[in-house]
């Protein structure tokens, strides 16, 4: 049996590097976190060959004293924690004290730093028995890593191409830049400048990194309860895409991939996303550091909450309330910029903070929290949604009085105030029995009447079901349809559940069922079709599933069958009534399947379409 022996320090560091240094982006992330923890206000990143050949980070932080340079390159050496209490409430991004030592064990590392107030800078190379030597540096620290895995060629073979590694590095820089909009950040690769971000307000920094299109298509999120604060932006459901990498979630300034928060997002978007689309978000969760464990993963991309259920419910309800906001007078259309590039600095009015109905965020009493140098980041979270209010909106909607259209069939237009009308305006006509055309102060509104009515019925059914107040409408003539023996048995078995849903269905024989009553909200639908879909759901999933996960899907199916059908001619009062109900309904921008229910063409877009003024 081999003898137990103590491993050499270099091998210990190289083993640790296997956990910390996965690729150049891992090195870059650790070094950037050190720069931010040092209180830097400007950070310059220079890369060569995707970061494999060179990573150089220059900052203007507090610097490192000469006597501590060598200590900084040893394992488990840090200035950020000293006791277990510090670890349990750590507020800095880095704290393990392994990053520099791990990098120095698998790459050529040099550290140049000038402490504030020092006569000059000192430089130390990450080599055995190296001594600090005088160097030229105005202030801050320069960390230079060259030739990653030069001494462990087996690990180097696992690296990808330069372009792939650079993409990961650039993503790491963007994530860190998102958390600290007050810090200037620049990135250069192979001598070419990729971006230079000046200090900016949080919303502007998001637009610089994620694009004006994201900002224009997002809704502001702002919520607070007890020790939890959430701020940022969540994509409007109708503007979501199939991209799976558009979720930026930060906990106390730290980018994380958390299953609890991810599940909360999926649940909040469940019945407003179409098909396989994914919600894009940029969210900043602030929580008491003592309530979250960040010492879970070597790369610190995973966290563990003390009360994960409370965090899940908080995030879920905050996003759900934001998405549930009904149409407001200053709410922009869901697809207004689909074919037009967003103007730099503009916002969509869908992006209005505080538009969720009946929701006043709880503001906890100010408490003295020792956040150290991470405090500016915590303050930035609270500013995100409020900063959205300062972004100018497009106010160029002033137009001469619009001409009145000639009556079409039984359509009669009325003189309406140009500025004081409702958000969705007033109906003008019906197009092919499918779409409603309306005019508001900003331009032309187009509504898919079936999709809109479907959402209205769905929300009413959910509310009525929750309150056990589904009104029933008895049918003058029962709707009789053929059914097999299993359908008849399902009706007899689930008679009470059917009654709770507002249905009265009774057997008329061994192979026939009669619908005697339906929910009043669905009285205009086909009773037999409604009953068949309901019985099919009960047979497949049973009452237990119906009462939990499948309930909303069943109600959505009922609403779909009960909604006004295409090709049905509506009168002007009926169309206007539908528009008013949309304005009062939560999530009215999407039908039950996530498709958009309405869109707007502004006067500017119409002018552009017809080349007016060009």
C-alpha positions, 0 to 999 in steps of 0.5 A, a space after each residue: 500500500 502506498 505511503 500517505 505523503 503531503 502534496 507539494 504546495 505548487 501541486 496543491 495550487 495547480 489542483 485548486 486552479 482546476 476548480 477556479 481557472 476553467 478557462 481565460 474567462 475564469 481568470 478574467 472574472 476573478 481579477 475583475 472582481 478584485 479590481 471592483 472590491 478595491 474601489 476602482 472607478 476605471 478598469 481597462 482590460 487588454 486581451 490577446 488571443 482570446 485571453 490565452 496569451 495575455 490578460 492585462 487588467 489595469 485599475 485605479 483602486 486602492 492598490 497593494 502595499 509592497 510588503 503584501 505583494 508576495 502575500 497576495 500570491 499565496 493561497 488563502 490570503 485575503 483582506 476581505 474576511 478574517 472570521 467566520 462571521 465575516 464569511 457568513 455575511 460577506 459583501 465583497 465579490 471575491 473573498 476566497 484568497 485562492 485566485 491569484 495563487 491559482 493563476 500564478 501556478 498555471 500561468 506567468 503572472 506579474 503584479 504591479 501596484 501602487 498603494 495610495 500615498 506611496 512614493 512609487 509602485 512596486 512589481 512582483 513576478 509570480 515566480 519562486 523567491 521573486 522579490 518586489 522591484 520598483 516600477 512606474 505606475 500612477 495609481 492602482 494595480 496592474 495584473 498581467 497574466 501570460 501564457 495560460 497553462 504553459 506548464 500544464 499542456 494537457 489542460 491547454 488542449 481542452 481550451 477552445 479556439 481564440 474566438 470562442 474563448 474571447 467570446 466568454 471573456 467579453 461576456 464576463 466583462 459585460 456582466 461585471 460592467 452591468 453590476 457597476 454602472 458607476 465604473 468606467 470599463 474598456 475592453 481591447 482584444 489584439 490591439 482593437 478596442 471593442 468598447 469603452 463604457 463611461 460611467 452612466 446611470 444604470 438604465 443607460 449602462 443596460 442599454 450600452 451592453 444589452 442594446 436599446 432594443 432590449 431596453 425598449 422592449 422591456 418593462 421596469 421591475 421594482 419591488 421590495 419586501 423585508 430584506 429583499 429588493 428587486 430591480 431591473 427589467 423584464 422583457 415584454 412577453 410579445 418581444 421574447 425570442 427563442 434565445 436561451 442566454 438572455 437572462 442576467 440575474 445578479 444577487 448582491 452584485 454577483 452574477 448567478 445561475 440560480 435554479 430557484 430564481 430561474 424557476 420563479 421566472 418560468 412560472 411568472 411567464 408561464 401563460 404569457 409566452 408563445 411556444 418555446 420563447 424564453 424570457 430575457 431579463 436583467 434583474 438585481 436582487 439585493 438581500 441581507 448578506 447573512 441570508 444568502 450563502 455565496 460560498 457554494 461553488 468555486 466559481 461563485 456562480 451559485 448561491 444558497 438562500 436561507 429561505 429559498 421559498 420566500 425568495 422564489 415567491 418574492 421574485 415570482 410575484 414581482 415579475 407576475 405583477 409587472 407582466 399583469 399590468 393592464 393597458 395604461 394611458 402612457 403604455 406603449 404598444 407591444 410591437 411598436 418598434 418591431 420594424 424600427 430600430 429603437 432610438 438611442 436613449 428612448 424607452 417604451 412606455 410599457 417600461 413604466 415603473 409602478 404600473 402594476 395595479 394595486 401594488 405599493 412596494 413595501 419599504 423596509 426601515 433603513 438599517 445599518 448594513 456594513 457593505 464595505 466597498 460593495 455599497 455603491 453596487 447595492 445603491 445601484 440596484 435601487 436606482 434601476 427602475 427609478 432611472 427608467 423614469 428619466 429616459 425621454 419618451 417620444 413625444 412627437 405625436 402632435 398632429 393636425 386633426 385626423 380626418 374622419 373616415 366615411 361610415 362603413 356598413 354600420 360603423 359610425 365614427 365619433 369626434 373624440 378628444 385627441 389627447 384625452 382618449 383611452 389608451 386603445 382609442 375608439 373603434 373605427 371598423 372591423 377588418 375581415 371579421 378578424 381584426 378591430 381597427 381603432 384610433 387613439 391619440 398616437 395613431 392606429 390600433 389593431 386588435 385580434 378580437 379573438 385573442 383579446 377576448 380569450 385573455 379577458 375570459 381567461 382572467 375572469 374565469 381564474 378570478 371567479 374560480 379562485 373565489 368560487 363564484 363562477 356564475 351559471 347560465 342554464 340553457 333553454 334547450 340542452 345541448 345533447 351529444 354522443 359520448 362513449 362509456 368512459 365519458 359518461 363515467 367521467 361525468 358521473 365521477 366528477 359531477 361536483 368538480 363540473 359544478 364548481 366550474 359552472 357546468 351541469 352535464 347529465 347522462 341521457 343514455 349509455 352513449 349520450 350526454 346533455 349539457 344543461 348549464 354552462 358558465 355565464 362567461 362562456 354562454 356564447 360558446 358552443 356548449 357541446 364543444 366546451 363539454 367535450 374538451 372539459 371531459 377530455 381533460 378530466 379523463 386524462 388528468 383527474 380532479 387532483 391535477 385539475 386543482 393544481 398545475 392543470 387548472 389554468 390550462 383547463 381554464 385557458 381551453 375553456 376561454 378559447 372555446 368561449 371567446 368570440 370567433 373569427 368572422 363574427 361581425 361586431 357593432 361599434 359599441 361591441 368593439 369599443 366594449 372589448 377595447 375597454 375590457 382589454 384596458 382593465 384586464 391583466 396581461 391583455 397584451 397576450 392571449 392564453 397561448 402567448 400570442 400578441 393581442 394588439 399592436 400600434 402603428 404610430 403616426 411617425 411610422 405611418 408617415 414613414 410608410 407613406 414617405 410623408 415629409 421625405 
